[in-house]
Amino acid sequence: MKAQMRKIAGHPAFIVLFAYVARMAILYHTWETAPAPVREFVPYGYELGQVASSIAAGKGFSSPLRFFDTGPTAWFTPIYPYFVAGIFKILGIFTFKARLIIETTNCAFAALTIFPIYGIARRSFGTAVAVGASWGWVLLPTSLLFPITWVWDTSLAALFMALIFWATLAVPEAGTISAWAGYGALWALGVLINPSILSVFPFLAAWAIWRARRGRLSWIRIAGVTALVFATAMVPWTIRNYRVFGKFIVLRSNFGLELWLGNNPGVPDTWSPWLHPNDSREEAEKYRRMGEIAYMAEKKGEAIEFMRSHPADTLRFIYHRFILTWLATSDSPADEWTAGPWYVRGLLILNVLFSVLSWMGALLSNRTKSEEALPYLSMLAIFPLVYYLTHSSLRYRFPMDPIMMVLAAYGVVYPISIWAGRMAAQPHAATPAPPAVAD
């Protein structure tokens, strides 16, 4: 009976179901206990919600700011805004029912991420790590809370990043062109959901192609098919942007603003959210007056000039954003520990452990699975780079968290297995003879 229960608890389908129920329970509790103003006025995805509402209202892909209509935009890639807009169209714009469905589907995306987590971990490190990583994802606070606190592509992006990573490990063994075409299509979907995924595309795709070099298909052929399918999927959105703005914008237009928000004279340590045009009416007026493309170009120029003329401040900001990415605090961890309440200290411990164990798992994988270690190390080293330059948060890192969870589980399981193996290999001490009994 105990063995059967253990088998059920280790099955990925059961873990996914448990994860979904847990997230829905938290969602229910949140809506039941939150004060009415919170339930009514929590922002609907900020800029994303505004764009989705414009689509649903028949105004097209436009107007990301809450103050007024600003015309067509390329602030986002199209998939998730149209997904939210579809729900708005059916259930009403910014209605309770629409928000509930959006958050319910986000909970489903977060739970379904367990399938690729399990597949990645089992392939690279074995069943014990797969089960441990899956249950770790069930309990990870960001995985529990982000689906119900952000009407954004956060959970869906994490699911696709995990699927892409799983496919990267598996596709080199595929002997068909169709598999590589599907690999390129999967990358395209992920990037059109969240462009941050593009940062690791050259490294992961190149590794997969290099790994397949000894197969029966030419590496040039599979590279060409992957790149062709990926590039073709980008064409419709690029054409739309060119027709609307008269400029080639392959994915998004807002990099200049994000760079400026993290690199200007008003930044205290990581970024200046009060200067965002969705919070500053002055900046919003400037955005509307100049138009999106000119506004973003100006902000990019101002940010680059500040970084050039203030190298010490720029390095300080990058340091704080690096700390925020990995430890979830932009302050000194020591200051956070002494000044913060007990739950802040608990979250600090959890984030430090999660990051340390992830890096430890990556380094251990380099010793034990050297050929597959490179994709893991690439994810940790490359994915956060753009956020060190702009501004960072755990939400931005979240698409990478499924891979971190696999590595963290390996960082726990591998040392335990080595210790257990050594203990089992030790010769048993000789059993002492019983004392002689006098006649």
C-alpha positions as CSV (number, residue, x, y, z in Angstrom):
1,M,0.0,0.0,0.0
2,K,2.8,2.4,0.9
3,A,4.6,1.6,-2.3
4,Q,1.5,2.3,-4.3
5,M,1.0,5.7,-2.6
6,R,4.6,6.6,-3.3
7,K,4.1,5.7,-6.9
8,I,1.0,7.8,-7.2
9,A,2.7,10.8,-5.5
10,G,5.6,10.6,-7.9
11,H,3.5,10.5,-11.0
12,P,3.7,13.8,-12.9
13,A,-0.1,13.8,-13.7
14,F,-0.9,13.6,-10.0
15,I,1.5,16.4,-9.2
16,V,0.1,18.6,-11.9
17,L,-3.4,18.0,-10.5
18,F,-2.3,18.7,-7.0
19,A,-0.5,21.9,-8.1
20,Y,-3.6,23.2,-9.9
21,V,-5.9,22.5,-7.0
22,A,-3.5,24.3,-4.6
23,R,-3.4,27.3,-6.8
24,M,-7.1,27.5,-7.2
25,A,-7.5,27.2,-3.5
26,I,-5.2,30.2,-3.0
27,L,-7.1,32.0,-5.7
28,Y,-10.4,31.4,-3.9
29,H,-9.0,32.4,-0.6
30,T,-7.6,35.6,-2.0
31,W,-10.9,36.6,-3.6
32,E,-12.9,35.7,-0.4
33,T,-10.6,37.6,2.0
34,A,-9.5,40.6,0.0
35,P,-11.3,43.9,0.7
36,A,-13.8,45.0,-1.9
37,P,-11.7,47.9,-3.2
38,V,-8.9,45.5,-3.9
39,R,-11.1,43.1,-5.7
40,E,-12.5,45.9,-7.8
41,F,-9.5,48.0,-8.6
42,V,-6.4,45.7,-8.7
43,P,-4.8,46.7,-12.1
44,Y,-5.6,44.4,-15.0
45,G,-2.1,43.8,-16.3
46,Y,-1.3,47.5,-16.5
47,E,-0.2,48.2,-20.1
48,L,-1.1,44.7,-21.3
49,G,-4.6,45.0,-19.9
50,Q,-5.0,48.3,-21.6
51,V,-3.9,46.9,-25.0
52,A,-6.2,43.9,-24.6
53,S,-9.1,46.1,-23.8
54,S,-8.5,48.2,-26.9
55,I,-8.5,45.1,-29.0
56,A,-11.7,43.9,-27.4
57,A,-13.3,47.3,-27.9
58,G,-12.5,47.2,-31.7
59,K,-9.7,49.9,-31.5
60,G,-7.0,47.4,-32.6
61,F,-3.6,46.7,-31.0
62,S,-3.2,50.1,-29.4
63,S,-3.2,52.5,-26.3
64,P,-1.1,50.8,-23.6
65,L,-1.5,53.8,-21.1
66,R,-4.3,54.2,-18.7
67,F,-4.7,57.9,-19.0
68,F,-5.9,58.2,-22.6
69,D,-5.8,56.6,-26.1
70,T,-2.4,56.9,-27.7
71,G,-2.9,55.0,-31.0
72,P,-1.3,51.9,-32.4
73,T,1.5,50.3,-30.3
74,A,4.2,47.6,-30.6
75,W,4.7,47.6,-26.8
76,F,4.0,43.8,-26.7
77,T,4.2,40.8,-29.0
78,P,0.7,39.7,-30.0
79,I,-0.1,36.3,-28.5
80,Y,-1.0,37.0,-24.9
81,P,-2.7,40.4,-25.4
82,Y,-5.0,38.8,-28.0
83,F,-5.6,35.9,-25.6
84,V,-6.8,38.3,-22.9
85,A,-8.7,40.3,-25.5
86,G,-10.6,37.2,-26.5
87,I,-11.7,36.6,-22.9
88,F,-12.7,40.2,-22.6
89,K,-14.7,39.9,-25.8
90,I,-16.7,37.0,-24.5
91,L,-17.0,37.9,-20.8
92,G,-16.7,41.7,-20.8
93,I,-13.8,44.1,-20.5
94,F,-12.4,44.2,-17.0
95,T,-15.3,42.2,-15.6
96,F,-14.9,39.9,-12.6
97,K,-15.7,36.8,-14.7
98,A,-13.0,37.7,-17.2
99,R,-10.4,38.2,-14.5
100,L,-11.4,34.9,-12.9
101,I,-11.0,33.0,-16.2
102,I,-7.7,34.7,-16.9
103,E,-6.3,33.8,-13.4
104,T,-7.7,30.3,-13.7
105,T,-5.9,29.7,-17.0
106,N,-2.7,31.2,-15.5
107,C,-3.0,28.7,-12.7
108,A,-3.4,26.0,-15.3
109,F,-0.3,27.2,-17.1
110,A,1.8,27.2,-13.9
111,A,0.6,23.7,-13.0
112,L,1.2,22.3,-16.5
113,T,4.8,23.5,-16.3
114,I,5.4,20.5,-14.1
115,F,5.2,18.2,-17.2
116,P,8.3,19.7,-18.9
117,I,10.1,20.1,-15.5
118,Y,9.6,16.4,-14.9
119,G,10.7,15.5,-18.4
120,I,13.8,17.7,-18.3
121,A,14.9,16.5,-14.9
122,R,14.2,12.8,-15.6
123,R,16.1,13.0,-18.8
124,S,19.2,14.7,-17.4
125,F,19.3,13.5,-13.8
126,G,16.9,10.6,-13.1
127,T,13.5,10.0,-11.6
128,A,14.4,11.1,-8.0
129,V,15.4,14.6,-9.2
130,A,12.3,14.7,-11.5
131,V,9.9,14.0,-8.6
132,G,11.8,16.4,-6.3
133,A,11.8,19.2,-8.9
134,S,8.1,18.7,-9.6
135,W,7.1,19.0,-6.0
136,G,9.5,21.9,-5.5
137,W,7.6,23.7,-8.3
138,V,4.3,23.0,-6.5
139,L,5.5,24.8,-3.4
140,L,7.7,27.5,-4.9
141,P,6.1,30.8,-3.7
142,T,6.5,32.6,-7.0
143,S,4.9,29.7,-8.8
144,L,2.0,29.8,-6.4
145,L,1.4,33.6,-6.4
146,F,2.4,35.0,-9.8
147,P,-0.5,33.3,-11.6
148,I,-3.1,35.0,-9.4
149,T,-1.4,38.4,-8.9
150,W,-0.3,39.2,-12.5
151,V,-2.6,39.4,-15.5
152,W,0.4,39.0,-17.7
153,D,2.2,36.4,-19.8
154,T,4.4,35.4,-16.9
155,S,3.1,31.9,-16.3
156,L,2.6,31.1,-20.0
157,A,6.1,32.3,-20.7
158,A,7.5,30.0,-18.0
159,L,5.6,27.0,-19.5
160,F,7.0,27.7,-23.0
161,M,10.5,28.3,-21.8
162,A,10.4,24.9,-20.1
163,L,8.9,23.2,-23.2
164,I,11.6,24.8,-25.4
165,F,14.4,23.6,-23.0
166,W,12.9,20.1,-22.9
167,A,12.8,20.1,-26.7
168,T,16.3,21.4,-26.9
169,L,17.6,18.3,-25.0
170,A,15.4,15.9,-27.0
171,V,15.5,17.1,-30.6
172,P,19.1,16.2,-31.4
173,E,18.0,12.6,-31.3
174,A,15.2,13.2,-33.8
175,G,15.9,11.9,-37.2
176,T,13.3,13.9,-39.2
177,I,13.2,17.4,-40.6
178,S,9.6,17.8,-39.3
179,A,10.9,17.5,-35.7
180,W,13.3,20.4,-36.4
181,A,10.6,22.4,-38.1
182,G,8.5,21.9,-35.0
183,Y,11.4,23.0,-32.8
184,G,11.7,26.2,-34.8
185,A,7.9,26.7,-34.5
186,L,8.1,26.2,-30.7
187,W,10.7,28.9,-30.4
188,A,8.6,31.2,-32.5
189,L,5.6,30.8,-30.3
190,G,7.6,31.3,-27.1
191,V,9.2,34.5,-28.5
192,L,5.8,35.9,-29.6
193,I,4.5,35.3,-26.1
194,N,7.5,36.9,-24.4
195,P,10.5,38.3,-26.3
196,S,12.9,37.7,-23.4
197,I,13.0,34.1,-24.5
198,L,14.9,35.2,-27.6
199,S,18.0,35.9,-25.5
200,V,18.8,32.2,-25.2
201,F,17.7,31.2,-28.7
202,P,21.1,31.4,-30.4
203,F,22.8,29.4,-27.6
204,L,20.3,26.6,-27.0
205,A,19.5,26.2,-30.7
206,A,23.2,26.1,-31.6
207,W,23.9,23.5,-28.9
208,A,21.0,21.3,-30.2
209,I,22.3,21.5,-33.8
210,W,25.9,20.8,-32.6
211,R,24.7,17.8,-30.6
212,A,22.9,16.5,-33.8
213,R,26.0,16.8,-36.0
214,R,26.7,13.1,-36.0
215,G,23.2,12.1,-37.1
216,R,22.0,11.2,-40.5
217,L,20.7,14.7,-41.3
218,S,23.2,17.4,-42.3
219,W,23.6,20.1,-39.6
220,I,23.3,22.8,-42.3
221,R,19.9,21.4,-43.3
222,I,18.5,21.2,-39.8
223,A,19.9,24.6,-38.9
224,G,18.3,26.0,-42.1
225,V,14.9,24.5,-41.4
226,T,14.9,25.7,-37.8
227,A,15.9,29.2,-38.7
228,L,13.5,29.4,-41.7
229,V,10.4,28.3,-39.7
230,F,11.3,30.7,-36.9
231,A,11.9,33.6,-39.2
232,T,8.8,32.9,-41.2
233,A,6.7,33.0,-38.0
234,M,8.1,36.5,-37.2
235,V,7.1,37.9,-40.6
236,P,3.4,38.7,-40.1
237,W,4.0,40.7,-36.9
238,T,7.0,42.5,-38.5
239,I,4.9,43.5,-41.6
240,R,2.1,44.8,-39.3
241,N,4.6,47.0,-37.4
242,Y,6.2,48.3,-40.6
243,R,2.8,49.2,-42.1
244,V,1.7,50.9,-38.9
245,F,5.0,52.7,-38.0
246,G,7.0,52.8,-41.2
247,K,9.9,51.1,-39.4
248,F,11.1,47.6,-39.0
249,I,10.2,46.5,-35.5
250,V,10.5,42.7,-35.3
251,L,9.2,42.2,-31.8
252,R,8.7,45.1,-29.4
253,S,9.2,48.9,-29.4
254,N,9.7,49.7,-25.7
255,F,13.3,48.8,-25.0
256,G,14.4,52.4,-24.9
257,L,11.9,53.2,-22.2
258,E,12.9,50.2,-20.1
259,L,16.6,51.1,-20.4
260,W,15.9,54.7,-19.4
261,L,13.8,53.7,-16.4
262,G,16.8,51.9,-15.0
263,N,19.4,54.5,-16.1
264,N,18.6,58.1,-15.4
265,P,19.5,60.7,-12.7
266,G,16.5,59.9,-10.6
267,V,17.3,56.2,-10.1
268,P,18.0,55.4,-6.4
269,D,19.3,51.8,-6.8
270,T,17.5,49.7,-9.5
271,W,14.9,51.8,-11.4
272,S,12.5,54.7,-11.2
273,P,8.9,53.3,-11.6
274,W,7.3,56.7,-10.8
275,L,8.6,58.0,-14.1
276,H,6.9,55.3,-16.1
277,P,4.3,56.9,-18.4
278,N,1.6,54.7,-16.9
279,D,2.3,56.3,-13.6
280,S,3.6,59.8,-14.6
281,R,1.0,61.9,-16.3
282,E,3.8,64.2,-17.5
283,E,5.6,61.3,-19.2
284,A,2.3,60.1,-20.6
285,E,1.6,63.5,-22.2
286,K,5.0,63.5,-23.7
287,Y,4.5,59.9,-25.0
288,R,1.2,61.0,-26.7
289,R,2.6,64.2,-28.1
290,M,5.8,62.6,-29.6
291,G,4.3,59.3,-30.6
292,E,5.5,55.9,-29.5
293,I,8.5,55.4,-31.8
294,A,10.0,58.9,-31.3
295,Y,9.4,58.7,-27.5
296,M,11.2,55.4,-27.2
297,A,14.1,56.6,-29.4
298,E,14.5,59.6,-27.2
299,K,14.5,57.6,-24.0
300,K,17.0,55.2,-25.4
301,G,19.3,58.1,-26.3
302,E,19.0,59.6,-22.8
303,A,19.7,56.3,-21.2
304,I,22.8,55.6,-23.2
305,E,24.1,59.2,-22.6
306,F,23.6,58.7,-18.9
307,M,25.4,55.4,-18.9
308,R,28.3,56.9,-20.8
309,S,28.6,59.9,-18.5
310,H,27.9,58.1,-15.2
311,P,29.8,54.8,-15.4
312,A,30.1,54.5,-11.6
313,D,26.3,54.9,-11.1
314,T,25.6,52.6,-13.9
315,L,27.8,49.9,-12.4
316,R,26.1,50.4,-9.0
317,F,22.7,50.0,-10.6
318,I,23.8,46.9,-12.4
319,Y,25.1,45.4,-9.1
320,H,21.8,46.1,-7.3
321,R,19.8,44.6,-10.2
322,F,22.1,41.5,-10.1
323,I,21.4,41.1,-6.4
324,L,17.7,41.7,-6.9
325,T,17.6,39.0,-9.6
326,W,19.1,36.3,-7.5
327,L,18.2,37.3,-3.9
328,A,14.9,39.2,-4.4
329,T,16.2,42.2,-2.7
330,S,18.1,45.3,-4.0
331,D,19.4,46.1,-0.5
332,S,22.3,44.5,1.3
333,P,21.2,41.0,2.4
334,A,22.7,41.8,5.8
335,D,20.6,45.0,6.1
336,E,17.5,43.1,5.0
337,W,18.1,40.4,7.6
338,T,18.5,42.8,10.5
339,A,15.8,45.3,9.6
340,G,13.1,43.2,8.0
341,P,10.2,41.3,9.8
342,W,10.3,37.5,10.1
343,Y,8.6,36.8,6.8
344,V,11.1,39.0,5.0
345,R,13.9,37.0,6.5
346,G,12.1,33.8,5.6
347,L,11.8,34.9,1.9
348,L,15.4,35.9,1.9
349,I,16.5,32.5,3.1
350,L,14.3,30.8,0.6
351,N,15.6,32.9,-2.3
352,V,19.2,32.5,-1.3
353,L,18.8,28.7,-1.1
354,F,17.0,28.5,-4.4
355,S,19.7,30.5,-6.2
356,V,22.6,28.8,-4.5
357,L,21.2,25.3,-5.0
358,S,20.5,26.2,-8.7
359,W,24.0,27.2,-9.3
360,M,25.3,24.3,-7.4
361,G,23.2,22.0,-9.5
362,A,24.5,23.6,-12.7
363,L,28.2,23.2,-11.5
364,L,27.6,19.6,-10.5
365,S,26.0,18.8,-13.8
366,N,29.1,20.1,-15.5
367,R,31.0,17.4,-13.6
368,T,28.6,14.5,-14.1
369,K,26.7,15.3,-17.3
370,S,29.2,17.5,-19.1
371,E,27.6,17.4,-22.5
372,E,24.2,18.5,-21.2
373,A,25.6,21.0,-18.7
374,L,26.0,23.8,-21.3
375,P,22.3,24.5,-21.9
376,Y,21.7,24.8,-18.1
377,L,24.7,27.1,-17.6
378,S,23.6,29.2,-20.6
379,M,20.2,29.7,-19.1
380,L,21.6,30.9,-15.8
381,A,24.3,33.1,-17.3
382,I,22.6,34.6,-20.3
383,F,18.8,35.0,-19.7
384,P,19.1,37.7,-16.9
385,L,21.7,39.8,-18.7
386,V,19.2,42.3,-20.3
387,Y,17.6,42.8,-16.9
388,Y,20.9,43.8,-15.3
389,L,21.0,46.6,-17.8
390,T,17.4,47.7,-17.6
391,H,15.6,46.8,-14.4
392,S,14.8,43.5,-12.7
393,S,12.3,41.6,-10.6
394,L,11.5,38.0,-9.8
395,R,8.7,38.3,-12.3
396,Y,11.1,39.0,-15.1
397,R,13.3,36.0,-14.0
398,F,10.3,33.7,-13.7
399,P,10.5,32.1,-17.2
400,M,13.9,30.7,-16.1
401,D,12.6,29.4,-12.8
402,P,11.5,26.0,-14.1
403,I,15.1,25.3,-15.2
404,M,16.4,26.6,-11.9
405,M,14.1,24.3,-10.0
406,V,15.5,21.3,-11.9
407,L,19.0,22.3,-11.0
408,A,18.1,23.1,-7.4
409,A,16.6,19.6,-7.0
410,Y,19.8,18.1,-8.5
411,G,21.8,20.2,-6.1
412,V,20.0,18.5,-3.2
413,V,19.6,15.0,-4.5
414,Y,23.1,14.5,-5.9
415,P,25.1,15.2,-2.6
416,I,22.6,13.0,-0.7
417,S,23.0,10.1,-3.2
418,I,26.8,10.4,-2.9
419,W,26.7,10.4,0.9
420,A,24.2,7.5,0.9
421,G,26.4,5.5,-1.5
422,R,29.5,6.0,0.6
423,M,27.6,4.9,3.7
424,A,26.4,1.8,2.0
425,A,29.9,1.0,0.7
426,Q,31.5,1.1,4.2
427,P,32.2,-2.4,5.6
428,H,30.0,-3.3,8.5
429,A,31.8,-3.4,11.8
430,A,32.4,-6.9,13.2
431,T,29.7,-7.9,15.5
432,P,31.2,-8.4,19.0
433,A,31.0,-11.8,20.5
434,P,28.6,-12.2,23.4
435,P,30.3,-12.3,26.8
436,A,31.1,-15.7,28.2
437,V,28.6,-17.1,30.6
438,A,30.1,-18.8,33.7
439,D,29.1,-22.4,34.4
